Amino acid sequence: MPRQIVVLFVHGIFADDPNFANPMRKALRDLLGDELNRHIDFYSIYWSKRVRDHQLNYMDRARSAANISDNKLRRFLLQGLGDAAAYQKTRHRDSSIYYEVHNILTEEIRSIDKKGTTLKNGGDRLLVFVGHSLGCHVISTYMWDMNKLKQRDKSSVDEDAKRDQEVGVLWNELTAETSSPFRKLETFAGLVTLGCNIPMFTFTFGPDRLMPITVAPTTDGQNAHPAFPGKALPPPLKDKARWLNFYSKRDLLAFPLKPLNPHFHDEERIEDIAVVSESRLSTWFPYWSGINAHLGYWTNADVVNRTADLLRSLAADESS
């Protein structure tokens, strides 16, 4: 019997539709076939509404007060730069989009977990993330933060919880014996990044201080483990775990990850894959070509086929 898999789509900049992942979801369903589809559940995490409301409200005021033009190019820049500027980690959770977005991911995972993730044939559902654009950075920071939090010493967590109760709540969920491996994020088996711009968030402190989620964090002197692959995965599944990073050379917002530093370069699970995500017509128009490339991954044949291959590999249960 195939293993059960939960696929979580996380969008990036420009997303205005909760159904943003439907084209890729449909393409994957068509490729995987009825038997495997019965064992894979797809969910989309739509987090941009709060940010988008701020942006649109400002544009309404600016247009009224200063007669500033509101056109597609301005909105493209406002949403692209505005989303990235909003997603900045702050010291406290209050009024922080960074933590609000993380809370949205946590609530979705909680909801899925409550539906029941333990299987009749043993084990737990596997977790696979698919991120686009800024969503790749969202997934990476979320998994890093959650993984580091659950490996902290209880006394240090209790001290922080005096100022922020949510820290204590999360730590308890992520460490409780009654929590499922899925809820603890320990069945994390696959990551697919589309048009990834993680390197752009390294320029403040330099790439040497950036660690991929395949590296264990430094925690309170404990023997820490990385977020990816998940701690609860058996060795055969850990061997299959992959981070597929798709980018187009025409996409000005997409980058390979291997050149970041030796930690990324030497990680065998990370694979940078160049694709042609732009349409042929758009290549005649340089400006549109870059935008078209950044938005074209969802239905790109190479992206969909390689993602489907990863899901087939993870779902296959050699023991059955």
Buried (B, 14 or more C-beta within 10 A) or exposed (E): EBBBBBBBBBBBBBBEEEEBBBEBBBBBBEBBEEEBBEBBBBBBBBBBEEBBEEBBEEBEEBEEEEEEEEEEEBBEEBBBEBBBEBBEEEEEBEEBBBBBBBBBBBEBBEEBBEEEBEEEEEBBBBBBBBBBBBBBBBBBBBBBBBBBBBBBEEEEBEEBBEEBEBBBEBBBBBBEEEBBBBBBBBBBBBBBBBBBBBBEBBEEEEBEEBBBBBBBBEBEEEEBBBBBBBBBBEEEBBEBBBBBBBBBEBBBBBBBBBEBBEBBEEBEBBBBBEBBBBEEEBBEEEEBBBBBBBBBBBEBEBBBEBBBEBBBBBBBBEEE
